[in-house]
């Protein structure tokens, strides 16, 4: 293939998403009756791999679809939709744009000028990394120009005119997708907090992560560093320690430790994990403690009067969502991405609905 970007997933130029398109729930309408029954708001900040066509001139033409999809948490889209369909008390909202546009799980930059300043600093740190400096993009990766395997996604502009064109393309893209997503999340939570005063309400920022990283030939077989290794099923993050407890007022947890452990137990029972194996199948705050969405919505829910309310980041091992055949395919060299195993996703969604029932009925 002469131009790998032809195989990427693109969103047509000028395509603006409406809030209603991003909301998924039983019955399809987020009305007063739905707000009264929903107790779990599930968010998909990285649910899409798709790039808006406005950014195509700035995207690395050698990028493959596999790199594009591995750069996302794209399986959270079918899972979140299926979960909302299986559980009438779940509302799922998904970001229609890939994190390349603006990472919805990072603190948002204050306007286009700030966003481009952060991106310039990102490129500067990458240059210093090439010179031997240890790489950290902390605080400047709201627009992340490289994959987690250090492959270029966004090409650095070389002239002021190119920087201006990129800034304009990003501003248009943000207004058409991620800004709509963020607005929909804020509005939904405001309505839910009003409708569920005195009753439990939780926000889950839903993610999936491959257990291995990508080799240069596209095979997802490179072992992660020990500190970044995932458990065999799922990591729950509430900004606390390995028991979900907090360190104090300087670092408040986003959901109380007892409720966090109940969520873990409910998931273990619904997924059929033996209690003796829970420690190897599930983890709390390792390797992910929860990022912007968890912190932001956890803070908002601290003012909610309902018991057992708060926010969690849930990071599923992606192999569990792919299934054995698709996982084996991705462990071979290549640039493609396998189709979604809908039966597997639907089955998992039913189990998550069962976990919700266990929590609501006090069976854990």
N, C-alpha and C positions, 0 to 999 in steps of 0.2 A: 504494500500500500504506500503510495507516494506521500500521502499526508494523513498521519494518524488521527488528526483532529476531526477528520470526516467521520470517524467512528464514534466520536463522543456524543453525549446526549446534550442537545441544545434546546433552549426555549426561544420561541420566535421573538424577534425584536419587537418591542412595543407591547408585549404581552403583560398586562397588569392583572394581578390576581385580586379577587374580591374576598373579604373576610369569610363569607359563607362557603366559599370553595375549600377553605382550609379546616373547617370544623366538621368532625365526624362523630355521630352519635346515633343511637337507635331512634328511628322516626325521622331523622334528618333535620329537625327544627329545634333550635336552641331557644325555646320560649320559656315562659314562667313556670310551666309544669316541669319542663326538663331541668331548669335551674334548681327547682325544689328537690328533685330526686337525686341529682348527680353529686357524688361525694368524692370523686377522684378525677382531677384534671391532669391528663397525660399530654406532655409537650414533646414534639419532635423537632428540636432545633437543627439537627443534621440529617433529617429524614430524606432529603433530596440530594442526588448527585448532579443534577442538571445545572448547566451554566446558561445564563441569559446571553443571547446572541450579541448583545451590545458589547460584551467583553471578548468576543472571538478574536479581534485583531491583537489582543494582548496575551492570549493563552498560548502556551508552548505547543507548537504544531506537532511535536513528537509524542505528546501525551497519549497514552492508550486508554481505552475504556476501562480496563482493569485498574489502572492507576486512578482514574477519575472516581470509580465506584469505591475503591478501597479508601479513598480520601474522605468518604462520606460514611454515614450510618444508615445506608439506604434501606436496609431490611426493617428498620423501625417504622417505615411508612406502611407496608402491608400489615405488619404486626399491630401497630397502633389502630389502624382502621378495623382490623378483625377483632381486636380486643373491645373496642367501642361497640361493635355490632353484637358481640357476645354478652356484654355486661351493660344493662340499661343505666347503671349508675356511673358510667365512665364517659367522659368527653375527651376526644383526642384532637389536638390542633397541630398541624404540621407546617413547617417552613418549606415553601415551594422552591427555594433557591439553595444551591450548594454553599458551603461555608466560604468558598472563594469570594463571594460577593461581600458578605459581612458575617462573621461568626456570631450567631445569635446566642451562643453560650459564653460570650465574652462581654465585658463591660463595653457598652457602645461608645465610640468616639463622639466628641461633641462637634459635629458638623464635618463637612467635606475637607476643610483645611486640616483639621486635626487628624482625620483618617489618612490623608495622604502623608502627613508628617510621620505618623506611625509606620506607614508602609515604607517610607524612605529609610527610617531607622531600622526596619526589618532587613532591607537589602544591605544596609551598612553592616549590620551584625553578621550577615551571611558572608560578606567579603572578609571580615575579620576572622570568621571561622575558617575560610579557605586558607588564611595565612597562619592558621594553627591555634586560634583562640577557641576555647570551649563554647559551643553554641547554646544560647538561651534566647528564646523569643518571648519570654514572659513579659507581659505588659504591652507588647507591640504586635500581637498576632491576631487582632480583630479582623484584619485582612491577611490571611496567611498565604504567602506566595509559593510555598513548597509543600510537598507531601510529607508524611511522617517517615518516609525513606529518603528524604532530602532531594527528591526529584522536582525540577522546576515545574510549576503550574502556571504562574503568572510571570511574564517576562518584564524585566525592569526597563522602563522608558529611558531613552538616551538623550532626549532633548526636552527643553521646556514645553514645546508644542505637544510632544507625546504625553508628557505628564498632565498637561491640561486636558487632552483628549481622554486620558484614562480617568481623571477625576470626574469629568462630565459623564462618562459611561457608567462609572460606579454610582454616581448620584442618581442617575435615571434608574439603574437596576435596583438599588436599595428601595427607592420609592415604590417600585412595582411589585416587590416580593417580601423581603425580610422586614421592612417597615410595616407592611400589612400584617404579617405574622405577629410581630411584637404588639401591635395595637390590638389585635384579636385576643391575644393572651391576657393583656391587661384588662380589657373589657370583660372577658369571660370570668376572670377571677373576681373582679369587682361585683359582678352579678351574682356569682356563687356565694361570696361572703355575705351579701345582703340576704340572699334566699335561705342560707343555712346558718343563720345566727344561732349560737348555742349548740350546734351539731358538728360532728367531725367533718373536716375537709382537708384533703391532701393534694399536693401537686407533685407529680413525678416527671422529672426530666429524663426522657427515655433515650438510651444510646445502645449501640452495639460495637464491639471491638474484636478484631481478629486476634487470635492467640499468638500468631506469628506475623513477622513483618516481611516485606517483599524483597526478593533478591533482584539483581539487575536484569535477569531474564524474565521477570514477571512472576516467578514462582513464589508463593507465600509460604516460605519454609524457614525463615531466619528467626531463631529463638530470640525472644525479648530479654532485656536485662532483668535480673531477678526482681528488682524493685518495681518493674512495670508489668510483671506477669499477672495474668488474670486467673481467678479461680475457675473451676471446671464448669460452673454454671453462671453465676451472676455476682456482681459487686454492688452493694448498696452504700451510698455516700450521704451522710448527714453532717459532714464537717467535724465529726468527732473522732474518737479513738477506735480501737479494734472491737470494742463492745458497744459502740455508738454513744458513748458518754462524752461530755464536753470537758474542755480544759479550763473553762471559766468565762467570765464576761468579755474578755478580750477576743475570744473566738467562739461566739455562741453557736450551738448546734441548731440545725434547721428543723429537726423533728426530735422529740424527746427519745432517749435511749430505749426505754421500755417499749414504746410503740414501734420504733425501728426494728427491735428484735422480734416483736410480734409479726411485723410484715415479713421478715426473713423466715420465720417459722411457718407462716401461712403459705408462702411460696414453696418452701421445702415440702410441705405436706401435699400441696396441689400438684407439684411436679414429680411426686413419688420418690423423693430423696430420703433415704434412711437417716434417722436422727443422728446416728453415730458418724455419718459421712458429711454432715452439714458443714463442718469446719473446712473440708477440702473442696466442697462444691460451691460454697457461698463465702463472701467476705464482707466485712464492714469497713469502709474507708480505706481499702487497700486493693488496687493501687489508686483508686479515684475517690477523693473526699467530697466531690461536688463542686461545680464551678458557678458561673454567674447566675444561671437560672435558679439553681438551688439556693444560693445565698439571697438573691433578690426576692424570690417568692417566699422563702422561709421567713425573711424579715417582715414582709407584708402580712403573713399569716400569724405572726406573733401578736398582732392586734385583734385577731379573730377569737371570739369567745368560745368557739366550739372545742371540746376536748379532743386530744389525740390528733391535733391539726398541725400541719407543717409541710416541709418539702424534702424530697429525696432525689438524688441522682441515681438512676438504675442503669447499670452497664452490663449488658448481656454478652456472653461469649458468642461471637458471630457464628462460629462453627455449629452451635446449637440451632441457629436459625437457617443455616444453609442446608444442613443434612449431609450425610457421609459422601454421597456421589458428587455434589457440588464442591464440597471441601476438597475431595481428592482431585477434582479438575483444577481447582485454583492452586494446588500444590505442584502443578506441572507448569513449565514455561508457557508463556502466552500473554495476550493482551485483551482477551475477551472476558465476559462476565456471565456466569450461568443464570438461567431463568429462576424465578422464585418458585420454591416448592410450596404451592398453595395449601396442600393437604397438611403439611407439617406446620405451617403458620396458623392455619385454622385450629389445629389440635392444640397448639400452644396457647392460642387465645382463649380457648375453652378452659384450659387449666388456670390461666390468670384470672378468668372470671370466677372460677372456683375459689381461688385464693381470696378474692374480694368477699365472697360469701362467708368464708371462714372468719375473716376479720370482723365483718358486720354482725355475725351471729355469736361472736365471742367464743368460738370453738378453738382458739389458740391463745 
